Amino acid sequence: MNFLKKIFSPTILTISFLLLFYTFYKSEIIWNGDNRNYYKTYYLVSSILICFSIITFFINQKIKEYLVIIIISFISTLYLFQGYLTFYPKIKNEMAYKKETKKKWDRRTKKEIYNDFSASNDNVSLAIPLNAYLDNTKPIFPFGGASFSKAINCNENGYYSIINTDRYGFNNPDDEWNIYDIEYFLVGDSYVQGDCVNMPNDMASVLRTITSKSILNLGMRGSGTLSQYAVIREYLNPNMKKILFFFYEGNDLSDLKSQKQNKILMRYVNDKNFSQNLNLRQSEIDDYVDDIINLEIENLEKSHYYLKDFFSFIRLFDLRFLIKKKDYTQPKPDLFFKQILMLTKELIDNNNSKLYFIYLPEYARYNQKYNNDSYNLVKKIVTDLKIEFIDIHEELFLKEKNHMEIFSIAHPHHYSVAGYKKVAEIIYEFTKD
């Protein structure tokens, strides 16, 4: 093993420095130092490895041989365990899904499902997140997707959900817009849109079933506090009784920060008379959305899903997540957040409607160390403004023994069919006449 004298120590030292430089790059350049506390462990590990590498230059050949055996065994064990964490849950989910539904889990990529679906359906589109519209150079900012389309959404429960959009690109039966008295008017992000389930299993559909009344769902994935106020401004009518303003703690405050940079959205804040008259511009919106979808399809054609999974495996992503669970601290609500809620309340009060603020918790709250400072501040701001606060964290998740039954199967991010149903039932209990 003569190569040990020449290769072993320099190789270990090079890898150690590369790890240190990569840690610095992620911490200080990618995250601009904001996540430095998370990366301190990697700084420590890389520093220890550098010291260890230097020491190996001065130890004898026999010890180096033992070190090689130990290192190879250790790395092999790590990757075997990573393989278990990567593949066992998928296999378990597929088996459970097949046992329950007698169907196979749909493992097609979004590109494949789009091509297959387009071959037998007209007007197929993709569910587009709201941040796709944040380009300030455009003369319009839509709040929905393509109208009267079958929008391919997400697969977290074994199948790709499909949104059959209405005349304004939202997830509703179109004839809901023809009904004069609207019992509930929903605004929010992907949870409200009903991501990863089909009708009638989204929250709005469940409320329709419970109440036998008309419900309008203007939820849109990627929406946030500012865009939700703006969508109310555009589509609110006097016949709408109860306005459900959803807040998702996972990203709504960070979305608010990015949406604040959009000039069109900020006009809703600075000018109470401003309107884009979106209900009269749907053909223009459809053209805009078509351009975005075509670009997204091009990106899907170029994407390499398997390479992404491969690099996650190489980086031991699941194992590192298991060993070092991140301390979750969400951004704190600021005065701008409060201003948006004040404007929303004023708008709803002037419309003689009732405003409800629904707080949706994220999955990370239940499997990691979670800081409640942001949650407590949001709750205080809402209650101080005398807006009714419906806390799904307290009313559902603290009372549930098995949180996994509420969240989707493959990626515990959005809700399962049972989860959406339970949230809708709680909302109805708090809002019924």
Secondary structure in CASP SS format (residue, H / E / C, confidence):
PFRMAT SS
TARGET T0000
AUTHOR 0000-0000-0000
METHOD secondary structure of the structure
MODEL  1
M C 1.00
N C 1.00
F H 1.00
L H 1.00
K H 1.00
K H 1.00
I H 1.00
F H 1.00
S H 1.00
P H 1.00
T H 1.00
I H 1.00
L H 1.00
T H 1.00
I H 1.00
S H 1.00
F H 1.00
L H 1.00
L H 1.00
L H 1.00
F H 1.00
Y H 1.00
T H 1.00
F H 1.00
Y H 1.00
K H 1.00
S H 1.00
E H 1.00
I H 1.00
I H 1.00
W C 1.00
N C 1.00
G C 1.00
D C 1.00
N C 1.00
R H 1.00
N H 1.00
Y H 1.00
Y H 1.00
K H 1.00
T H 1.00
Y H 1.00
Y H 1.00
L H 1.00
V H 1.00
S H 1.00
S H 1.00
I H 1.00
L H 1.00
I H 1.00
C H 1.00
F H 1.00
S H 1.00
I H 1.00
I H 1.00
T H 1.00
F C 1.00
F C 1.00
I C 1.00
N C 1.00
Q H 1.00
K H 1.00
I H 1.00
K H 1.00
E H 1.00
Y H 1.00
L H 1.00
V H 1.00
I H 1.00
I H 1.00
I H 1.00
I H 1.00
S H 1.00
F H 1.00
I H 1.00
S H 1.00
T H 1.00
L H 1.00
Y H 1.00
L H 1.00
F H 1.00
Q H 1.00
G H 1.00
Y H 1.00
L H 1.00
T H 1.00
F H 1.00
Y H 1.00
P H 1.00
K H 1.00
I H 1.00
K H 1.00
N H 1.00
E H 1.00
M H 1.00
A H 1.00
Y H 1.00
K H 1.00
K H 1.00
E H 1.00
T H 1.00
K C 1.00
K C 1.00
K C 1.00
W C 1.00
D C 1.00
R C 1.00
R C 1.00
T C 1.00
K H 1.00
K H 1.00
E H 1.00
I H 1.00
Y H 1.00
N H 1.00
D H 1.00
F H 1.00
S H 1.00
A H 1.00
S H 1.00
N C 1.00
D C 1.00
N C 1.00
V E 1.00
S E 1.00
L E 1.00
A C 1.00
I C 1.00
P C 1.00
L H 1.00
N H 1.00
A H 1.00
Y H 1.00
L C 1.00
D C 1.00
N C 1.00
T C 1.00
K C 1.00
P C 1.00
I C 1.00
F C 1.00
P C 1.00
F C 1.00
G C 1.00
G C 1.00
A C 1.00
S C 1.00
F C 1.00
S C 1.00
K E 1.00
A E 1.00
I E 1.00
N C 1.00
C C 1.00
N C 1.00
E C 1.00
N C 1.00
G C 1.00
Y C 1.00
Y C 1.00
S C 1.00
I E 1.00
I E 1.00
N E 1.00
T C 1.00
D C 1.00
R C 1.00
Y C 1.00
G C 1.00
F C 1.00
N C 1.00
N C 1.00
P C 1.00
D H 1.00
D H 1.00
E H 1.00
W H 1.00
N H 1.00
I C 1.00
Y C 1.00
D C 1.00
I E 1.00
E E 1.00
Y E 1.00
F E 1.00
L E 1.00
V E 1.00
G C 1.00
D C 1.00
S H 1.00
Y H 1.00
V H 1.00
Q H 1.00
G C 1.00
D C 1.00
C C 1.00
V C 1.00
N C 1.00
M C 1.00
P C 1.00
N C 1.00
D C 1.00
M H 1.00
A H 1.00
S H 1.00
V H 1.00
L H 1.00
R H 1.00
T H 1.00
I H 1.00
T H 1.00
S C 1.00
K C 1.00
S C 1.00
I E 1.00
L E 1.00
N E 1.00
L C 1.00
G C 1.00
M C 1.00
R C 1.00
G C 1.00
S C 1.00
G C 1.00
T H 1.00
L H 1.00
S H 1.00
Q H 1.00
Y H 1.00
A H 1.00
V H 1.00
I H 1.00
R H 1.00
E H 1.00
Y H 1.00
L C 1.00
N C 1.00
P C 1.00
N C 1.00
M E 1.00
K E 1.00
K E 1.00
I E 1.00
L E 1.00
F E 1.00
F E 1.00
F E 1.00
Y E 1.00
E C 1.00
G C 1.00
N C 1.00
D H 1.00
L H 1.00
S H 1.00
D H 1.00
L H 1.00
K H 1.00
S H 1.00
Q H 1.00
K C 1.00
Q C 1.00
N C 1.00
K H 1.00
I H 1.00
L H 1.00
M H 1.00
R H 1.00
Y H 1.00
V H 1.00
N H 1.00
D C 1.00
K C 1.00
N C 1.00
F C 1.00
S C 1.00
Q C 1.00
N C 1.00
L H 1.00
N H 1.00
L H 1.00
R C 1.00
Q H 1.00
S H 1.00
E H 1.00
I H 1.00
D H 1.00
D H 1.00
Y H 1.00
V H 1.00
D H 1.00
D H 1.00
I H 1.00
I H 1.00
N H 1.00
L H 1.00
E H 1.00
I H 1.00
E H 1.00
N H 1.00
L H 1.00
E H 1.00
K H 1.00
S C 1.00
H C 1.00
Y H 1.00
Y H 1.00
L H 1.00
K H 1.00
D H 1.00
F H 1.00
F H 1.00
S H 1.00
F H 1.00
I H 1.00
R C 1.00
L C 1.00
F H 1.00
D H 1.00
L H 1.00
R H 1.00
F H 1.00
L H 1.00
I H 1.00
K C 1.00
K C 1.00
K C 1.00
D C 1.00
Y E 1.00
T C 1.00
Q C 1.00
P C 1.00
K C 1.00
P C 1.00
D C 1.00
L H 1.00
F H 1.00
F H 1.00
K H 1.00
Q H 1.00
I H 1.00
L H 1.00
M H 1.00
L H 1.00
T H 1.00
K H 1.00
E H 1.00
L H 1.00
I H 1.00
D H 1.00
N H 1.00
N C 1.00
N C 1.00
S C 1.00
K E 1.00
L E 1.00
Y E 1.00
F E 1.00
I E 1.00
Y E 1.00
L E 1.00
P C 1.00
E C 1.00
Y C 1.00
A H 1.00
R H 1.00
Y H 1.00
N H 1.00
Q C 1.00
K C 1.00
Y E 1.00
N C 1.00
N C 1.00
D H 1.00
S H 1.00
Y H 1.00
N H 1.00
L H 1.00
V H 1.00
K H 1.00
K H 1.00
I H 1.00
V H 1.00
T H 1.00
D H 1.00
L C 1.00
K C 1.00
I C 1.00
E E 1.00
F E 1.00
I E 1.00
D E 1.00
I H 1.00
H H 1.00
E H 1.00
E H 1.00
L H 1.00
F H 1.00
L C 1.00
K C 1.00
E C 1.00
K C 1.00
N C 1.00
H H 1.00
M H 1.00
E H 1.00
I C 1.00
F E 1.00
S C 1.00
I C 1.00
A C 1.00
H C 1.00
P C 1.00
H C 1.00
H C 1.00
Y E 1.00
S C 1.00
V H 1.00
A H 1.00
G H 1.00
Y H 1.00
K H 1.00
K H 1.00
V H 1.00
A H 1.00
E H 1.00
I H 1.00
I H 1.00
Y H 1.00
E H 1.00
F H 1.00
T H 1.00
K C 1.00
D C 1.00
END
